[in-house]
Amino acid sequence: MRQRKINLLMVLCSLVGGGIGYAVGEILLANFSGEWPTWLLMGLYFGQYAFFVGLMCLVAEMVSPRLNGQGWKQRYVGASWKMLVPSTFLMIGVVAMLLQFAYGATFQTTSGSDNIVMLLDTSGSMKRSDPNNQLFPAAGDMVQKMEQGTNVAVISFNDRSEVVQPLIQLDSQTVKDEVVQKLLQQAGTSGGTNIEEALRTALEHLQTSQKWNHSTIVLMSDGYSRVDLESALAPFKQANIVIHTVGMSAVDAEGTNLLKQISANTGGSYFDVEHADQITGVFGQIIELTRQERTLVSDRSDATESSALYASLRVLSMVIIGTLMGLALGLIFDNRHLAKSFIVGGAISGLLAGLVLESGFSSGDWPEMLLRLLATLLMAVVVALFTLLIPVAVNQGSSSFQARLSRSKALPVRSGDAGKQNSKRFDL
C-alpha cells in the first residue's frame, strides 16, 4: 500500500534549519574566506547547513510524527539522534570538500587571463626610503610568483609615467625570466610624484586588453600628490578593477592616507611598509590576494566566468549534495521508504539550487548573499515536500530494520519450529 504523506511542521522546520545554516555559512564566508583553504571552508559550509536542516526535521517529526509514526517516536528516536551528526555534518561535509577540490581545479585552458599591472614609484624621494634599490628586485620576485597564463605589465612613474613592460602573458618560465631581467635593468630614481598620471597610464594601457575589466593594479609609492579621487577612480570602479596599494608610513603621512583611500574605494587592500626590505613579503601577500579561488557558492570572476564546464560542475555538485541530504534524512529516520522520497526530493532541490546560483551569478543582477539565501532555502523546503509528491510504501507496523529484528527476537521458539524460526531470521 502506498500513501502520500506530508508533515507541514517538518516543512516549516526544515525551512528554519536552512535559514540557520545559511546564516552560519555567511559568517564562515565573511570571516574565513582567504584565510582557510576553500575545500575546508566549503566542507564546513555544507556540513553545518545539512546538520541544521536534519536537526530541525528530526525535531519536527518528534513533535508531530506524521511520517514515521508513533512507534518510531516511542522506540527508535534515540537511534535517530545518534545518526544525526554522522549522516549530515560528517558525510555531507566530507563530500562537499571533495566536490570543492574538483570545482577549484583547472581542467581547461581559458583565454583572457587576469591582468596585473604594477605601478612603481621612481621619484627622488625613493632614494631615502629605498636606499638599496630593492623595489624592482621585489617586483621581479612578484612576477616569478604569478601563475602561468597571467598577463602582467609594469609602469614606473615620477613626474610622468613610463611603460617599462607592456602587457604580456606569462605563458612560460622563459617569459617570466625576460620580464624580470628587464626590471633589474631599470635606472635610478629622480623627479617628483604624480599618482594620478600613473593611474591614467595604467587605465589606458589596460584598455588594450580584451578583458581589461578583469584586472588588478598594484600601486607602490612613498610620496603624495594631488588626486581627484572621484574622477580618477570612477573608471576603475565601473570596471571592477581592484587597486592594492603599498605605502611607507614612516615617510609621508599624507601619502599614506591617499593610498588608503585609493585601495578602500576600489575594493583593494592597503599594505604598510616600514622598511624597504619588507616590500618583497608584501608583494607576495598581494599575489595571494590576486589568485581567484572558485568556490561552489560564489561568483566566478576569473577566466572561467563563461565556462560551460564549470557551470555544469557547480550544478552537478549541488545535485550530489542535495541527494546526500535526502539520504541523510532517510538514515536519520531509519526508513527506506521515506529515504526514496527524500533522495529524489534532494536531487531535485540540488538541481534547482545549482541553477539558481549559476544563472544568478551569470546575470550579475543579484547580490551573492541573496542568491545563496534563495538556494539554501530552496534546498531545505523542496526535500521536505517530496513525501507529498511521491507516494510512500506503508508497512503494517514499523518499516525499520531494527523493528523487524526486534519482533523476530521476541517470537517464542517452540521445539518443533526451530528450523522455521531460523529461516525467518535469515529472511530479514
Order of alpha helices (4+ residues) and beta strands (2+ residues): beta-alpha-alpha-alpha-alpha-alpha-beta-alpha-alpha-beta-beta-alpha-alpha-beta-alpha-beta-alpha-beta-alpha-alpha-alpha-alpha-beta-alpha-alpha
